[in-house]
Amino acid sequence: MTLGAGFTRLYGDIDNPGKAGWGTYGRLDYTIIRGLNIGGEGQIGSLEADSTLVDPRSVKGNYANLGISMSVYPFDMAFGTGRRMQSFGEQVARGFYLGVGAGFIYNFHRARNYRDPNNPSTFGPLDSNGELRQRTGSLLLPVLNTGFSIPFTKDTFRRNKGLWSLVINGQFNFADNDDMDGYVPLKGDGTRLGTSNDYYSFYSLGIRYSL
């Protein structure tokens, strides 16, 4: 089980993606074989972007995210179980992982400060009343993870007792649509402007307890 927190960064249609939001997560993993885990994760947090001189749009919103992914620890697989760890460097190497998965994100847009009826590039998904929707959802595919799980003890891979580890993770969540930031820019003829979908990154520190 892993619990952690960190900051998010939204990459959507707004010119300035630089404002950081926050996020927290919980994760459960099951080891299929040594170095190969499958797990489920839940997140809550915020996604934000500020206006600039060239782009008056902004967004502040909260999100909830559920997903599943598989993680591979290549050096743990390669080193095997034949010997105990001899150095901190080896422990760090064993703790390096790569992950891929999928999920679903539900967004609640608390504030979007700009919509110009004469500028279709400021439009977003609309509700049945023709107003900007406050709630949007997106399939996340793929969800990519990379990071390190660094144990607090040298006797790292004994399985007869629990193990505490520090988890440093970078996650990249790619949506299947353009709704994550609440804006779907259109051309003058009403067709979508551009083909890039939204995504967000999540950089976190966590604490893991393994049996």
ABEGO torsion letter per residue (X at the ends): XBBBBBBBBBBBABABAABBBBBBBBBBBBBABBGBBBBBBBBBEBBBBBBBAABABBBBBBBBBBBBBBBBBAAAAAAEAABBBABAAAAAAAABBBBBBBBBBBBBBABBABBBAABAAABBBBBAAGBBBABBBBBBOBBBBBEBBBBABABAABAABBBBBBBBBBBBBBBABAAAAGBBBBBAAGBBBEABBBBBBBBBBBBBBBX
